[in-house]
């Protein structure tokens, strides 16, 4: 079986989830987030693009309702023993089948938590779920129940995170080896992904972000590739991924003659990164991390070029993105805890000058302070 954690650790995670369910007065939890399913059972799939639900009861009973293509997938990658299949067809009503299944467990009239905030539960399927359970059971929002538990990583999880960080460093090295005037962005991406896969890593939960020239001011993936100019700028945002655990890096790299303003932007970004990392301490609200980064950049004259968030939690996430809870923005009261993993990105996009500068790396919160996970240098690289 392809399960990456011991049965004992998975059982401890379910026990923690059940304890939280008890505090919320829930008799069961309906999970649609693939991250939750993976975390509690090991189940590894992208079958969540269809209706799929993992039920966890207050008695530790687990049952998965999914489609036929995921039967063997669940048997091979999870500790779930009770797997039910709904059959594709024009009259298929998997939400009704889920209700009938839970009725057999005596859950009529009970209080059930639902992961409404989930890529695995479309608005249409959510409406069908509400309609099917109307008058049968009380459904309450429990979208963050497992998410908050996942935020603090176990030693076994942190070992995977550290492997992911090594893969991210390897991908950066591979990029540096390819970047030069007239280099093709596709070759750079191929080298980066190759480094991750050769190191035993996995597909990331979203695309690697690459952009040169004017596209260096973008922080989203877009299609289309170009060759680097003799004088250019290249922004890269990417992740090493191992067992679905992510560790991210972000860089802007100069090509040819570099504008002195870009060097100043890099200096400011580096100062802001150090200030943000110093503010990431256990017991402190993570909004302070954003504030430290903002104060630094504003004092350097870059208020107009910075963003309104500077990073987020990392963990085991599935497509369409690797961003996890919680996020760095001003006023966020969530307190950092030992074992949390974060990506801090300092991003400066100056539309007036057409210059971009970004600098980012991942950290794990320790007993007293945060520890950076990357061994890569932060110096401005010019090719």
C-alpha positions as CSV (number, residue, x, y, z in Angstrom):
1,X,0.0,0.0,0.0
2,X,1.2,3.5,-0.9
3,X,0.6,5.2,2.5
4,X,3.2,7.7,3.7
5,X,2.4,7.7,7.4
6,X,2.0,5.0,10.0
7,X,-1.5,3.8,10.9
8,X,-0.8,5.1,14.5
9,X,-0.2,8.6,13.3
10,X,-3.3,8.6,11.1
11,X,-5.3,7.3,14.1
12,X,-4.0,10.1,16.3
13,X,-5.0,12.7,13.7
14,X,-8.5,11.3,13.5
15,X,-8.7,11.3,17.3
16,X,-7.8,15.0,17.3
17,X,-10.5,15.7,14.7
18,X,-13.1,13.7,16.7
19,X,-12.2,15.7,19.8
20,X,-12.7,18.9,17.9
21,X,-16.0,17.6,16.6
22,X,-17.0,17.0,20.2
23,X,-16.2,20.5,21.2
24,X,-18.4,21.7,18.3
25,X,-21.2,19.4,19.2
26,X,-20.9,17.5,15.9
27,X,-22.0,13.9,15.4
28,X,-20.1,13.5,12.1
29,X,-18.0,15.3,9.5
30,X,-18.6,15.4,5.8
31,X,-15.2,16.1,4.1
32,X,-14.9,17.3,0.5
33,X,-11.4,18.8,0.8
34,X,-8.9,16.3,-0.6
35,X,-6.3,17.7,1.9
36,X,-8.5,16.5,4.8
37,X,-9.0,13.1,3.3
38,X,-5.2,12.7,2.7
39,X,-4.4,13.9,6.2
40,X,-6.8,11.6,8.1
41,X,-6.6,8.5,5.9
42,X,-3.7,8.7,3.4
43,X,-6.2,8.7,0.5
44,X,-4.4,10.2,-2.5
45,X,-6.3,11.1,-5.7
46,X,-7.5,13.9,-7.9
47,X,-10.9,12.3,-8.0
48,X,-12.3,15.2,-6.0
49,X,-13.1,16.9,-9.3
50,X,-16.3,14.8,-9.1
51,X,-18.7,14.4,-6.2
52,X,-16.8,12.6,-3.5
53,X,-17.2,12.6,0.3
54,X,-15.3,11.1,3.2
55,X,-17.5,10.7,6.3
56,X,-15.9,10.6,9.8
57,X,-18.2,9.8,12.7
58,X,-17.8,10.6,16.3
59,X,-17.2,6.9,16.8
60,X,-14.2,6.9,14.4
61,X,-16.3,5.3,11.7
62,X,-15.0,6.2,8.2
63,X,-16.8,5.7,4.9
64,X,-15.9,7.0,1.5
65,X,-18.4,7.7,-1.2
66,X,-16.7,8.0,-4.6
67,X,-16.8,6.9,-8.2
68,X,-15.5,3.5,-9.6
69,X,-12.2,4.9,-10.9
70,X,-11.2,5.7,-7.3
71,X,-12.1,2.3,-5.7
72,X,-8.7,0.8,-6.2
73,X,-7.0,4.2,-5.7
74,X,-8.5,4.4,-2.2
75,X,-7.7,0.8,-1.4
76,X,-4.1,1.3,-2.4
77,X,-3.4,4.6,-0.8
78,X,-5.6,4.8,2.3
79,X,-6.6,3.0,5.5
80,X,-10.3,3.4,4.5
81,X,-12.0,0.0,4.7
82,X,-15.6,1.0,3.9
83,X,-15.7,2.4,0.3
84,X,-19.0,2.9,-1.5
85,X,-19.4,3.6,-5.2
86,X,-22.0,5.8,-6.9
87,X,-22.6,5.0,-10.5
88,X,-22.4,7.5,-13.3
89,X,-25.6,8.1,-15.3
90,X,-28.1,10.7,-16.3
91,X,-30.1,10.0,-13.2
92,X,-27.2,9.8,-10.7
93,X,-27.8,11.6,-7.4
94,X,-24.8,11.0,-5.2
95,X,-26.0,13.5,-2.6
96,X,-29.1,11.4,-2.1
97,X,-27.0,8.3,-2.0
98,X,-24.9,9.9,0.7
99,X,-28.0,10.7,2.7
100,X,-29.2,7.2,2.4
101,X,-25.9,5.8,3.5
102,X,-25.8,8.0,6.6
103,X,-29.4,7.2,7.4
104,X,-28.3,3.6,7.8
105,X,-25.8,4.8,10.4
106,X,-28.7,6.3,12.4
107,X,-27.7,9.9,11.7
108,X,-31.2,11.3,11.0
109,X,-31.8,14.4,13.1
110,X,-28.1,14.7,14.0
111,X,-25.7,17.6,13.6
112,X,-23.1,17.2,10.8
113,X,-20.2,19.4,9.9
114,X,-19.6,20.1,6.2
115,X,-16.5,21.4,4.4
116,X,-18.4,23.9,2.4
117,X,-15.3,25.9,1.6
118,X,-13.7,23.3,-0.7
119,X,-12.7,22.9,-4.3
120,X,-14.1,19.4,-4.0
121,X,-17.6,20.7,-3.5
122,X,-18.9,22.8,-6.4
123,X,-21.7,25.3,-5.8
124,X,-24.0,23.0,-7.8
125,X,-23.2,19.9,-5.8
126,X,-23.4,22.0,-2.6
127,X,-27.0,23.0,-3.5
128,X,-27.8,19.3,-4.2
129,X,-26.3,18.4,-0.8
130,X,-28.4,21.0,1.0
131,X,-31.5,19.8,-0.8
132,X,-30.9,16.2,-0.1
133,X,-30.3,16.7,3.6
134,X,-33.1,19.2,4.1
135,X,-35.2,17.9,7.0
136,X,-32.9,14.9,7.5
137,X,-30.0,16.4,9.5
138,X,-28.6,19.8,10.5
139,X,-25.6,20.8,8.4
140,X,-23.2,23.3,9.8
141,X,-20.0,24.9,8.4
142,X,-16.9,23.0,9.5
143,X,-14.6,24.0,6.7
144,X,-11.7,24.9,8.9
145,X,-11.9,22.0,11.4
146,X,-9.3,19.7,9.8
147,X,-7.5,22.6,8.1
148,X,-6.5,24.1,11.5
149,X,-5.3,20.7,12.7
150,X,-3.2,20.3,9.5
151,X,-1.5,23.7,10.1
152,X,0.8,22.2,12.9
153,X,3.0,19.6,11.3
154,X,4.1,16.4,13.0
155,X,7.8,15.3,13.0
156,X,7.0,12.9,10.1
157,X,5.4,15.7,8.1
158,X,8.3,18.1,8.8
159,X,10.7,15.5,7.4
160,X,8.7,15.6,4.1
161,X,8.7,19.4,4.2
162,X,12.5,19.4,4.5
163,X,12.7,17.1,1.5
164,X,10.5,19.5,-0.4
165,X,12.8,22.4,0.5
166,X,15.8,20.5,-0.8
167,X,14.0,19.9,-4.1
168,X,13.1,23.6,-4.3
169,X,16.8,24.5,-3.9
170,X,17.7,22.0,-6.6
171,X,15.1,23.5,-8.9
172,X,16.6,27.0,-8.4
173,X,20.1,25.7,-9.2
174,X,18.7,24.1,-12.3
175,X,17.2,27.4,-13.3
176,X,20.4,29.3,-12.8
177,X,22.2,26.9,-15.0
178,X,19.8,27.7,-17.9
179,X,19.3,31.4,-17.5
180,X,21.2,33.6,-20.0
181,X,20.5,36.0,-22.8
182,X,18.3,34.4,-25.4
183,X,17.4,31.4,-23.2
184,X,14.0,30.0,-23.8
185,X,11.6,30.1,-20.8
186,X,10.4,26.6,-21.7
187,X,13.9,25.2,-21.2
188,X,14.2,26.9,-17.8
189,X,10.9,25.4,-16.7
190,X,11.8,21.9,-18.0
191,X,15.1,22.0,-16.1
192,X,13.3,23.1,-12.9
193,X,10.6,20.4,-13.0
194,X,13.2,17.8,-14.0
195,X,15.2,18.6,-10.9
196,X,12.2,18.0,-8.7
197,X,11.2,14.8,-10.4
198,X,14.7,13.4,-10.5
199,X,14.9,14.1,-6.8
200,X,11.8,11.9,-6.1
201,X,9.4,14.8,-5.9
202,X,5.8,15.3,-7.1
203,X,3.8,17.6,-9.2
204,X,3.1,20.9,-7.4
205,X,-0.5,21.9,-6.5
206,X,-0.3,24.7,-9.0
207,X,1.9,25.7,-12.0
208,X,5.4,27.1,-11.6
209,X,5.2,30.9,-12.2
210,X,7.6,32.3,-14.8
211,X,7.6,35.6,-16.5
212,X,10.2,37.8,-18.2
213,X,10.1,41.3,-19.6
214,X,6.8,42.9,-18.8
215,X,5.5,39.5,-17.6
216,X,8.0,39.6,-14.7
217,X,5.5,41.9,-13.0
218,X,2.9,39.1,-12.9
219,X,2.5,36.6,-10.0
220,X,0.2,34.2,-11.7
221,X,1.0,31.6,-14.4
222,X,0.0,32.4,-17.9
223,X,0.5,30.6,-21.2
224,X,3.1,31.6,-23.8
225,X,6.9,31.4,-23.8
226,X,9.5,33.8,-24.9
227,X,13.3,34.0,-25.2
228,X,15.1,36.3,-22.8
229,X,16.4,39.5,-24.2
230,X,20.0,40.7,-23.8
231,X,18.8,42.9,-21.0
232,X,15.9,41.5,-19.1
233,X,14.3,40.5,-15.8
234,X,12.9,37.1,-14.9
235,X,10.5,36.3,-12.1
236,X,10.2,32.7,-10.8
237,X,7.9,31.5,-8.1
238,X,7.9,27.7,-7.6
239,X,7.8,24.9,-5.1
240,X,9.6,21.7,-4.3
241,X,6.9,19.1,-3.6
242,X,7.4,15.8,-1.7
243,X,4.5,13.6,-0.7
244,X,2.3,16.6,-1.5
245,X,4.1,18.8,1.0
246,X,5.4,22.1,-0.4
247,X,8.3,24.4,0.2
248,X,8.3,27.5,-2.0
249,X,10.9,29.9,-3.3
250,X,10.6,33.2,-5.3
251,X,13.2,35.1,-7.1
252,X,13.7,37.9,-9.7
253,X,16.9,37.4,-11.7
254,X,18.6,40.1,-13.8
255,X,19.9,39.4,-17.3
256,X,22.6,41.6,-18.9
257,X,23.0,45.2,-17.7
258,X,20.8,45.7,-14.6
259,X,19.0,49.0,-13.8
260,X,20.4,50.5,-10.6
261,X,16.8,50.9,-9.4
262,X,16.5,47.1,-9.6
263,X,19.4,46.7,-7.3
264,X,17.8,49.0,-4.8
265,X,14.5,47.1,-5.0
266,X,16.4,43.9,-4.2
267,X,18.1,45.5,-1.2
268,X,14.7,46.7,0.1
269,X,13.2,43.2,-0.5
270,X,16.0,41.5,1.3
271,X,15.6,43.8,4.3
272,X,11.9,43.2,4.3
273,X,12.3,39.5,4.2
274,X,14.6,39.5,7.2
275,X,12.2,41.7,9.1
276,X,9.3,39.5,8.3
277,X,11.1,36.3,9.3
278,X,12.2,37.9,12.6
279,X,8.5,38.7,13.3
280,X,7.4,35.1,12.8
281,X,7.5,33.9,16.4
282,X,5.5,31.3,18.3
283,X,2.7,32.9,20.3
284,X,2.6,36.1,18.2
285,X,-0.2,37.0,15.7
286,X,1.0,36.4,12.2
287,X,-0.4,39.8,11.1
288,X,2.8,41.2,12.6
289,X,4.8,39.5,9.9
290,X,3.0,41.5,7.2
291,X,3.4,44.7,9.2
292,X,7.1,44.2,9.6
293,X,7.5,43.7,5.8
294,X,5.2,46.7,5.1
295,X,7.1,49.0,7.4
296,X,10.4,48.1,5.8
297,X,9.2,48.6,2.2
298,X,7.3,51.8,3.0
299,X,10.3,53.3,4.6
300,X,12.3,52.6,1.5
301,X,9.7,54.3,-0.7
302,X,8.0,51.3,-2.1
303,X,4.5,51.5,-0.7
304,X,3.2,51.9,-4.3
305,X,4.8,48.7,-5.4
306,X,4.1,46.3,-2.6
307,X,1.0,44.0,-2.2
308,X,-1.5,43.6,0.6
309,X,-0.3,40.2,1.7
310,X,3.1,38.7,1.9
311,X,2.7,35.0,2.2
312,X,0.8,32.1,3.6
313,X,0.9,28.7,5.2
314,X,2.2,25.7,3.4
315,X,1.5,22.0,3.8
316,X,0.0,19.1,1.9
317,X,-2.3,20.7,-0.7
318,X,-3.8,19.6,-4.0
319,X,-4.6,21.4,-7.2
320,X,-5.6,24.1,-8.0
321,X,-3.1,25.8,-5.6
322,X,-0.4,25.3,-3.0
323,X,-1.5,28.2,-0.8
324,X,-2.7,26.9,2.6
325,X,-4.2,28.5,5.7
326,X,-3.4,31.0,7.2
327,X,-2.3,34.1,5.3
328,X,0.0,37.0,6.2
329,X,-2.1,40.3,6.1
330,X,-2.4,43.1,8.5
331,X,-4.5,42.4,11.5
332,X,-4.6,38.6,11.1
333,X,-5.0,37.4,14.7
334,X,-4.0,33.8,14.2
335,X,-1.0,33.0,16.4
336,X,2.0,31.2,15.0
337,X,2.7,27.8,16.6
338,X,5.7,25.5,16.6
339,X,5.4,23.2,13.7
340,X,3.7,25.6,11.4
341,X,5.3,26.1,7.9
342,X,5.0,29.4,6.0
343,X,6.1,30.9,2.7
344,X,7.1,34.5,3.1
345,X,7.3,36.4,-0.3
346,X,8.4,39.9,-0.7
347,X,7.0,41.2,-4.0
348,X,7.6,44.6,-5.6
349,X,5.9,45.3,-8.9
350,X,6.5,48.9,-10.1
351,X,4.2,49.5,-13.0
352,X,5.6,53.0,-13.5
353,X,9.1,51.9,-14.1
354,X,8.3,48.4,-15.5
355,X,10.6,46.9,-12.9
356,X,9.9,43.8,-10.8
357,X,11.7,42.4,-7.8
358,X,10.6,39.5,-5.6
359,X,12.4,37.5,-3.0
360,X,10.8,34.6,-1.0
361,X,11.5,31.4,0.9
362,X,9.8,29.0,3.3
363,X,10.3,28.8,7.1
364,X,9.1,26.5,9.9
365,X,8.2,27.9,13.3
366,X,10.3,26.6,16.1
367,X,10.1,26.8,19.9
368,X,11.4,30.4,19.9
369,X,11.7,31.6,16.4
370,X,11.4,30.7,12.7
371,X,13.9,28.6,10.9
372,X,14.5,29.1,7.2
373,X,14.3,25.9,5.2
374,X,16.2,26.9,2.1
375,X,20.0,26.9,1.8
376,X,20.0,29.1,-1.3
377,X,21.7,32.5,-1.2
378,X,19.6,35.6,-1.3
379,X,22.0,37.7,-3.3
380,X,20.8,39.4,-6.5
381,X,21.8,37.0,-9.4
382,X,22.6,38.6,-12.7
383,X,23.2,36.5,-15.8
